[in-house]
Amino acid sequence: MVINAALPDGASALTPRDGKPGRYPFIDVLRGLAVVLMIETHTVNALLAPGGADGAFGSVLTFFNGLVAPAFLFCAGLGFAVALWRR
């Protein structure tokens, strides 16, 4: 896939040279971040002492823990929408 090169007229940075539509890297990056956050969420929640999530740390941890499932659902829905749109 060509990303930072001079592209011919009508070519997209997300279209490989063979002309077939390519993957959208931002979906893969978001999916990867969601996997890393899911691992972090389960690991920290399993190892955190009772009462260890009190205060500002607990608030930030709870916020990031709440982003994991919606990120997975968003990636799944966006991937499905892109697949339908290309057909």
C-alpha positions in Angstrom: 0.0 0.0 0.0 1.3 3.4 -0.9 0.9 6.0 1.8 3.5 8.9 1.5 4.2 8.9 -2.2 3.1 10.9 -5.1 -0.2 9.4 -6.2 -1.7 9.5 -9.7 -5.0 11.4 -10.3 -7.9 9.8 -8.6 -5.8 7.5 -6.4 -6.3 7.3 -2.7 -3.7 6.8 -0.1 -5.8 3.8 1.1 -5.9 2.1 -2.3 -3.1 -0.4 -3.1 -1.4 -0.2 -6.5 -3.5 -3.1 -7.9 -6.5 -0.8 -7.6 -8.4 -2.9 -5.1 -9.6 -1.1 -2.0 -7.2 -1.5 0.9 -7.7 -1.8 4.7 -8.3 1.3 6.7 -5.3 1.4 9.1 -7.1 3.5 11.7 -9.6 0.7 12.3 -6.8 -1.8 12.9 -5.0 0.7 15.2 -8.2 1.3 17.3 -8.8 -2.5 17.5 -5.2 -3.0 18.7 -5.6 -0.3 21.3 -8.8 -1.9 22.5 -7.0 -5.2 22.8 -4.2 -3.6 24.9 -6.7 -1.8 27.1 -8.7 -5.0 27.5 -5.6 -6.8 28.8 -4.7 -3.8 31.0 -8.3 -3.7 32.4 -8.5 -7.3 33.3 -4.9 -7.5 34.7 -5.2 -4.4 36.9 -8.7 -5.3 38.1 -7.5 -8.8 39.1 -4.3 -7.5 40.9 -5.7 -4.4 42.5 -6.1 -4.6 46.2 -9.6 -3.9 47.6 -10.0 -0.2 48.0 -7.0 0.5 45.7 -9.2 2.2 43.2 -10.3 5.0 45.5 -9.7 8.6 44.6 -8.4 10.1 41.4 -6.6 6.9 40.3 -9.9 5.0 40.6 -11.8 7.5 38.6 -9.3 7.5 35.7 -9.1 3.7 35.8 -12.9 3.4 35.7 -13.1 5.8 32.8 -10.6 3.9 30.7 -12.2 0.6 31.7 -15.5 1.9 30.4 -14.0 2.7 26.9 -12.9 -0.8 26.1 -16.2 -2.5 25.3 -17.6 0.4 23.2 -14.3 0.5 21.3 -14.7 -3.1 20.3 -18.3 -2.6 19.3 -17.4 0.5 17.3 -14.7 -1.3 15.4 -17.0 -4.2 14.7 -19.8 -1.9 13.5 -17.4 0.2 11.4 -15.8 -2.8 9.8 -19.3 -4.2 9.0 -20.4 -0.8 7.5 -17.2 -0.6 5.4 -17.7 -4.2 4.1 -21.3 -3.4 3.1 -20.4 -0.1 1.6 -17.8 -1.7 -0.7 -20.3 -4.2 -2.1 
